[in-house]
């Protein structure tokens, strides 16, 4: 019976200790620099170059951290929602593809293409 009282007292101490702990940062320290990072990525900078640039500008970070930040940020984008034009990279704005399928007559019959490439 005394073990139960000791166990209850220990759990109370753990709860009190947990409440006394400071909150941990849940956002990346790179979050305030998101637009700058993606601007450099659009200019084909490597993650290593971006990390060096950030370090030169006072943000201590490694290149794997920049890579993980970019991958996580891209993965978290809403997929079903319409993408605002401001977030579409310049390289993707004028893609000469239309999504409709087309067929072409060949010697073996009709051949389907997933994309229609416009000239």
C-alpha positions in Angstrom: 0.0 0.0 0.0 2.8 2.4 0.7 4.2 1.8 -2.8 1.0 3.3 -4.2 1.4 6.4 -2.2 5.1 6.7 -3.2 4.1 6.2 -6.9 1.4 8.9 -6.7 3.8 11.3 -5.1 6.4 10.6 -7.8 3.9 11.2 -10.6 2.9 14.5 -8.9 6.5 15.6 -8.8 6.9 14.7 -12.5 3.9 16.7 -13.4 5.1 19.7 -11.5 8.6 19.3 -13.0 7.1 19.1 -16.5 5.0 22.2 -16.0 8.1 24.1 -14.8 10.1 23.2 -17.9 10.5 26.1 -20.5 8.7 25.8 -23.8 10.7 24.5 -26.7 10.9 26.3 -30.0 8.7 24.6 -32.5 9.5 26.7 -35.6 12.8 26.6 -37.4 15.2 29.4 -37.0 15.2 29.5 -40.8 11.5 30.3 -41.0 12.1 34.1 -41.0 14.5 33.7 -43.9 12.2 31.5 -46.0 11.7 33.9 -48.9 15.4 34.7 -49.1 16.3 30.9 -49.2 13.8 30.1 -51.9 14.9 33.2 -53.9 18.4 31.8 -53.8 17.1 28.3 -54.7 15.3 29.7 -57.7 18.7 31.1 -58.8 20.0 27.6 -58.6 22.2 28.1 -55.5 23.2 24.9 -53.7 22.2 24.2 -50.1 25.9 24.5 -49.2 26.1 28.0 -50.9 22.9 29.1 -49.1 24.2 27.9 -45.8 27.5 29.8 -46.3 25.6 32.9 -47.3 23.4 32.7 -44.2 26.4 32.2 -42.0 28.0 35.2 -43.6 24.9 37.2 -42.7 24.8 36.1 -39.1 22.5 33.0 -39.2 24.5 30.0 -37.9 23.3 27.0 -39.9 24.6 23.9 -41.6 23.8 23.0 -45.2 21.9 19.8 -44.2 19.7 22.0 -42.0 19.0 24.2 -45.1 18.2 21.1 -47.1 15.8 19.6 -44.5 14.1 23.0 -44.1 13.5 23.3 -47.9 12.3 19.7 -48.1 9.9 20.1 -45.2 8.6 23.4 -46.4 7.9 22.0 -49.9 6.2 18.9 -48.4 4.0 21.1 -46.2 2.6 23.1 -49.1 -1.2 22.5 -49.7 -1.6 20.2 -52.6 -5.2 20.5 -53.4 -5.5 24.3 -52.9 -4.9 26.6 -55.8 -1.3 27.8 -55.7 -1.0 31.6 -55.7 0.9 33.0 -58.6 3.4 34.7 -56.3 4.6 31.3 -55.0 5.2 29.7 -58.4 8.8 29.7 -59.3 9.7 31.7 -62.4 11.0 28.7 -64.2 7.6 27.0 -63.9 5.4 29.8 -65.0 5.7 29.4 -68.8 5.7 25.6 -69.2 4.8 24.7 -72.8 2.7 21.7 -71.7 -1.0 21.2 -71.5 -2.3 18.4 -69.4 -4.9 17.0 -72.0 -4.0 13.7 -73.6 -3.6 13.5 -77.3 -3.3 10.6 -79.7 -1.2 10.3 -82.8 -1.6 7.9 -85.7 1.4 5.6 -86.1 1.9 2.5 -88.3 1.0 0.3 -85.3 -2.2 2.2 -84.5 -3.0 5.1 -82.2 -0.4 6.2 -79.7 -1.5 8.1 -76.6 0.6 10.9 -75.1 0.1 12.1 -71.6 1.2 15.6 -72.4 0.5 17.8 -75.4 3.8 19.6 -76.3 3.0 22.9 -78.0 5.5 24.4 -80.3 
